[in-house]
């Protein structure tokens, strides 16, 4: 399901009509005028188009709170919608996929849908490790230990491979993986928060950032977060 949450119903209807140009008739598009956590919990939401200003509520805060208490592998992609450009940088605390300006709906939505298509394709990418096919989207990070590397997955399962982290880094550089430490390569799509010393992943698991890699990591991660297509 595609869900629109916006207290400006006329705009929500207009957004729905535009979305129908990109989705098939089999894809259900629903509209809510308020943030309903029960509805979200009981429906499989693929993408959520969320207005930042919902009456007295703030969509960014609602999204952050929702993810804090509802961590799950199939959480919806969030696309923030607003009449105010100044919200764009503040919105990244909630890890949205995109930010649509209401006055630029048509061009912004076009770029958003191109990005959604690319992200969906990336999530299907697979590699073979120890004769086992795995989805790269399910990898949290990769850690080296002597002559072995360990793929660590969302379910904390580990797969060992006899190779070097440098080789893995080169192989995965185009798949949103980035070297952040002498012993770690991280999946940027799984990052929840970054500090000067650590990268926080799902359920507050953290891995260190090496001083040698810090600036390059920040540059690449910024490119990833602010990418257009």
C-alpha positions in Angstrom: 0.0 0.0 0.0 1.0 3.6 -0.7 -0.1 5.9 2.1 -0.5 9.7 2.0 -0.8 11.5 5.4 -1.7 15.1 4.9 -4.3 17.4 6.6 -4.7 19.4 3.4 -7.1 16.9 1.8 -7.3 18.8 -1.6 -3.5 18.5 -1.9 -3.5 14.9 -0.8 -6.1 14.1 -3.6 -3.9 15.9 -6.1 -0.8 13.9 -5.0 -2.8 10.7 -5.2 -3.8 11.5 -8.8 -0.2 12.1 -9.7 0.9 8.9 -8.0 -1.6 6.9 -10.0 0.4 7.8 -13.1 3.3 5.8 -11.7 1.6 2.9 -10.0 -0.6 0.2 -11.5 -4.2 -0.2 -10.7 -3.3 -3.1 -8.4 -1.4 -0.8 -6.1 -3.6 0.6 -3.4 -3.2 4.3 -2.6 -4.8 5.5 0.6 -5.2 9.0 2.3 -5.2 9.8 6.0 -5.6 13.3 7.4 -3.8 12.5 10.6 -1.0 10.2 11.8 -2.6 6.9 12.8 -0.1 4.5 14.4 -2.7 1.7 14.6 -3.4 2.0 10.9 0.4 1.9 10.2 0.9 -1.1 12.4 -1.9 -3.1 10.8 -1.2 -2.4 7.2 1.7 -3.2 4.9 2.9 0.2 3.9 5.4 0.3 1.1 5.9 4.1 0.9 4.6 6.8 3.2 4.2 10.4 1.8 4.1 12.3 5.0 3.2 16.0 5.4 5.6 17.7 7.9 3.0 20.1 9.2 0.0 18.1 10.5 -2.0 20.7 12.5 -0.2 21.0 15.8 1.9 17.9 15.2 5.3 17.7 13.5 5.7 15.0 10.9 9.4 14.7 11.5 8.9 14.1 15.2 6.2 11.6 14.4 8.4 9.7 12.0 11.3 9.5 14.4 9.0 8.3 17.2 7.4 5.7 14.9 10.7 4.2 13.9 12.0 4.3 17.5 9.2 2.0 18.7 8.6 0.0 15.5 12.0 -1.1 14.2 11.3 -3.7 11.5 12.9 -4.8 8.3 9.9 -3.9 6.2 9.4 -0.4 7.6 8.0 1.9 4.9 10.2 4.4 2.9 9.3 7.9 4.0 8.9 10.8 1.6 8.4 14.1 3.4 6.1 16.7 1.8 6.0 20.3 2.8 5.3 23.9 1.6 8.5 25.1 3.3 12.0 24.5 1.9 13.6 25.3 5.3 12.5 21.9 6.6 14.6 19.9 4.2 17.7 19.7 6.3 15.9 19.2 9.6 14.0 16.3 8.0 17.1 14.1 7.6 17.0 13.1 11.3 14.1 10.8 10.4 16.0 9.3 7.4 13.5 10.1 4.7 14.0 8.8 1.2 13.1 12.1 -0.4 11.7 15.6 0.3 8.9 16.9 -2.0 8.0 20.6 -2.1 4.3 21.1 -2.5 4.8 24.0 -5.0 7.2 21.8 -7.0 5.1 18.7 -6.8 5.4 17.5 -10.5 9.2 17.8 -10.9 10.0 16.7 -7.4 7.7 13.7 -7.6 9.3 12.7 -10.9 12.8 12.6 -9.3 11.4 10.9 -6.2 9.9 8.1 -8.2 13.1 7.6 -10.1 14.9 7.3 -6.8 12.3 4.8 -5.5 12.8 2.7 -8.6 16.6 2.7 -8.1 16.3 1.9 -4.4 14.0 -1.1 -5.1 16.5 -2.4 -7.6 19.4 -2.1 -5.1 17.4 -4.0 -2.5 17.2 -7.0 -4.8 20.9 -7.2 -5.5 22.5 -10.4 -4.5 26.0 -11.9 -4.2 27.3 -15.4 -3.6 29.1 -16.1 -0.3 30.2 -19.6 0.5 27.9 -21.0 -2.1 25.0 -19.1 -0.5 23.0 -16.3 -2.3 22.5 -13.3 -0.1 20.8 -9.9 -0.5 23.1 -7.0 0.0 20.3 -5.0 1.5 20.3 -7.5 4.5 23.9 -6.9 5.3 24.6 -4.5 8.3 28.3 -4.3 8.0 31.4 -6.4 7.1 34.2 -6.9 9.6 37.7 -8.1 9.0 39.7 -10.3 11.4 43.2 -11.4 10.2 42.7 -13.1 6.9 39.0 -13.5 7.1 36.0 -11.1 6.7 32.6 -11.6 8.3 29.4 -10.5 6.8 27.0 -9.5 9.6 23.3 -9.5 8.7 20.2 -7.8 10.1 19.4 -10.9 12.0 22.9 -10.9 13.4 23.8 -14.1 11.5 27.4 -14.1 10.3 29.1 -15.6 7.2 32.9 -16.0 7.0 34.9 -15.5 3.9 38.6 -15.8 3.4 39.6 -12.6 1.6 40.6 -9.0 2.5 38.4 -6.0 3.4 40.2 -4.0 0.7 38.9 -6.4 -2.0 35.4 -6.3 -0.5 35.5 -2.5 -0.4 36.3 -2.3 -4.1 33.7 -4.9 -5.1 30.9 -3.1 -3.1 31.8 0.5 -3.7 28.9 0.9 -6.1 26.3 -0.7 -3.8 26.2 1.9 -1.0 28.9 0.3 1.1 31.7 2.5 2.5 34.9 1.9 4.4 34.7 3.6 7.8 37.5 1.9 9.7 40.5 -0.3 9.2 38.3 -3.3 10.2 34.9 -2.2 8.9 32.8 -1.6 5.8 29.3 -0.4 6.5 26.0 -0.6 4.6 25.0 3.1 4.4 21.3 2.2 4.0 21.4 0.7 7.5 22.9 3.8 9.3 20.7 5.3 11.9 23.0 8.0 13.4 26.6 9.2 13.0 28.7 10.8 15.7 32.4 11.8 15.7 33.4 8.4 16.9 30.7 5.9 16.0 28.2 4.8 13.4 24.9 3.6 15.0 23.0 0.9 13.3 19.7 -1.0 14.0 18.9 -1.4 17.7 21.7 1.0 18.7 24.5 -1.4 17.6 27.5 0.7 16.9 30.8 0.4 15.0 33.8 2.8 15.2 34.9 5.4 12.7 38.6 5.5 12.1 40.3 8.9 12.0 42.0 8.0 8.7 38.6 7.3 7.1 36.5 9.9 8.8 36.4 12.7 6.2 36.0 10.4 3.2 33.2 8.6 5.0 31.3 11.9 5.7 31.7 13.0 2.1 30.4 9.7 0.7 27.6 9.5 3.3 26.4 13.0 2.5 26.4 12.2 -1.2 24.3 9.1 -0.4 21.8 11.0 1.8 21.4 13.9 -0.5 21.4 12.0 -3.8 18.8 12.9 -6.3 18.7 9.8 -8.5 
